[in-house]
């Protein structure tokens, strides 16, 4: 028998709505789904997903540098390429490497702004839906780039054109999403796009300046290992007949796995049965 609530209780509980004669219905499936996706995730163990992003960075940068001569994630190297090109010291002028570097830098900066603004559209940037959407968009960018590369197989001797510029821009754009996410979940040291500061902090700790922070050092070591593993995988793809195409589709799979991880990640205050 439906329970009749007192007439002074007019506010629905947990999204439920009043029915005829003051009876109360359970929340609808859509309401429960909305509540689930807008729940803030717990940042505990999210560093594991960020370390996976280092593998992705290694995959993309190693194959992009091998085929196109430009990074898509680590913009320090691209800044050097750009400076050398503008100074007239870039010996690989025919490849227009400095222009590719400029495209990558501009796309990464645009992506950083875009993903930050996207996170601010949500009540809480740590919501399941917000994080899953961010990585779904990143996956889509890589998938489009992979589609272009699959149809128009790239070659190291290709001149700069839309077949290079578009996938390069898309990969650089999405790479910034990983760095923005590291700030959102509270692991700003795991941006997945730079190792210089990681090396500095890791060896400073070994020198005795960071006692009591062993967990952070394991994360930093994991970042180095993850990037190195990604580079080895990228090198294997680059030397294969599949080439850059294989690396990109592998990244699409990894991004998709991270999307699912965010969807099913434990929320704040939730108990795992």
N, C-alpha and C positions, 0 to 999 in steps of 0.2 A: 504494500500500500504506500502511495506517495506521501511524503511527510509534508505537512502544512506548516509553513513558517509564520511567525508572528507578523502582523500587518506592518509593524514599524521597520522590519528588515526589508528594505527595497533594493539594496545593492547586490548584484549577482556575485556569486562566489566562484573564483577561478575561471571566469569566462562563461559560467552557466547562465541561462536565461530563464525568467519566470514563465511558466506555462499557464494554462487555464486554472482558475480558482486558486491562484497563489502557489501552485506546485512548481517544483524546480527541476529543470532538465540538466543532465550532465553536459559538459562542454562538448561542442561538435569536434569532429576530426580536424577540420580546418583550424579551429581555435587551438586545439592541442598542438598541431603542427607549428602554428605561429609561435606559441609559447616555447616550444622546443627549440626552434631556430633562433629565437631572440634571447635564449638563455646564455649568460656569460660562461665561457669555458674556464676551467681551472688551468692556469699556466704550468702546472706541475707536469714535467716530462715533455713539454712542447719543444724543448731544446733538441729532442731527437728528430723532430720534423725539420728544424732549422739546419741540423747537421746533414740531413738528406739533401737539403738545398745546396750544400757545398758539392755534393756529387754531381748535381745538375749543373752547377757553375763550371765544374771541371769538364764535363761533357761538352757543354756549349762552347766554352772559350777555346778549348784545345782544337776542336774541329773547325771553328770559325777562323782562328788564326792560321791553321794549316791551309784552309781552302781560300779564304778571303784576305788574310793578312791583317785582321782586325779583331779586337776583343769585343764581346757583347755584354760582359758583366763587369770586368775589372777595368775601370775607366782611367786609372793612373797610366797604364800602358798606352791607352788611346791618346791621352793628353801629350805624352812624349811623341807619339807618331805625328800628332797634329802640329806640335811645335817644330819638329824636324821638317815637316812638309812646308810649313810657312817660311821656314828659314832657308829653304832650298837645299837642304842636306839629306833629303830622303832619296836614297839610291834606287828605291823601287818606284820611281816616278810613274812608270807605265801602268802600274797596278792602281795608282791613285789612292794609296793607302791612307794618306792624310784626310782625304774626303770621306772615306769609309769610317775613319776614326771620328770625324766630325758628326757624321750621321748617327753613329752609336752614342756619342756623348749627348747630343741633343735629344735623342729618343729616350735615353736613360733619365735625363733630367725631367723631361715631359712626363715620363712614367712615374717618377717620384712624386711629382705634384699631383698627378691624376689619382694614384692609389691613396695618397694622403687625404685628398678631398673625398674620395669614395668612402674611406673609413669614417669620415665625419658625418656622412649621411645617416649613419646608424646611431641609435641611442647610446650604444656602447660598442666601440670598435672590436671588443673581444667576443661579440656574439658569434654563435656558431654560424649563422647565416652570413655574417659579414666576412668572416675568415674563409668560409667555403666559396663564397662568390669571388673573392679576390683571387684565389688560386684557380677557380674555374675560368676566369678571364685570362689569367696567365697561360693556362693550358690551351685555351682557344687561340691565343697569339702564336704559340709554338706550333699548334696544329695547322694554322694557315701557312706559316713559314715552311713547315714540313711538306704541305701540299704543293707549294710553289717549287720547292727543291725537288720533289718527286717527279713533277712534270717536266721541269727545266733543269736537268741535272747540271750542277755547277762544275766549273773547272778552274784550276788555279790561274789559267791564262785569260779568263774571261774579263772583258772590260766592264767598268762600272756602268750599270744600267738598272732598270727597275727590278729585274730578276735577282739582283744582288741587294739593291738598296732596300726593297720592301721587307724581305725576310730578315735582313740585318737589323733594320729598325724595329721590327716586331719583337725579335729576340732581346734586344737591348731594353725596349720598353717594358717587357714583362719581368726582366731581371730585377728591376727596381722594386717590384712588388714584394719580393722576398726580403729585401732590406727594410722596407716599411713594416712588414709583419714582425720582424725581429724587435722593432721598437714597441709595437702594439702589445706583444706578449711579455715584454720585460726582459728580453735578452739582447740588448742593443749591441753587445760585443760580437754577436753571431750574425753579421749582416750577409754573409755568404758571398760578398763581392770583394773582399780585401783580406790579405793575410799578414801584411806588414805589422800592423798593431798586434795581431795575434802572436806572431813570432816574438815581438818585443816583450809582451806580457808573460808569455810562456817562459822565456829564458831569464827574465827578471825574477820570476818566481823561483827558478832553479838557483838563482844567485842569492836567494835568501831574503828578498824584499816582499814576499807575499805569503808568509806562513799562515796556515789556517784556512786557506782557500783552495784546497785540493780539488774540490768538485769543479771549480772554474777552470783549473788547469787541465782536467780530463776533457772538458768541453773544448778547450782550445786545441788540445792534441787531436781530438775527434775531428775538428774543423780541418786541420792540416791533412789528416789521413783521408777524410772524405773528399777533399779537393783533389788529392793525389790519385785516389781511386777513380774519380771521375775523369781525370786527365788520361789515365791508362785506358779506360774504356773508350774515351773519345779518340785516342790514338789508334786503338784497334779498329774502330769504325772507319776512321779516315783512311787507313791502309787497305780496308776491304773493298770489294766491288760495290757494296752498298753505299759506302762513304757517308757524307754529311746527312743524307736522308735517314739512315739507320739511327744515328745519334739523336736526331730530332724526334723521331717517333718513339724512341726509348724515353726521352724527356717527357713527351706527352703522357706516356704511361705512368711515369713517376709523379707527375703533377696530378693526374687523375687519382692516384692512390692517396695523395695528400689531401685532396678535396674530400674523399671519403673519410679520411682520418678526422678531419675537422667536423664533419657531419656527425660522427659517432663519438666525438671526444667527450669526456666527462665534464659536466657542468658544475659550476660553483654550488656547493650545498647538496649535490645529488649523491646518492649512495649507489654503488654498483652491487647488484644482487649476486 
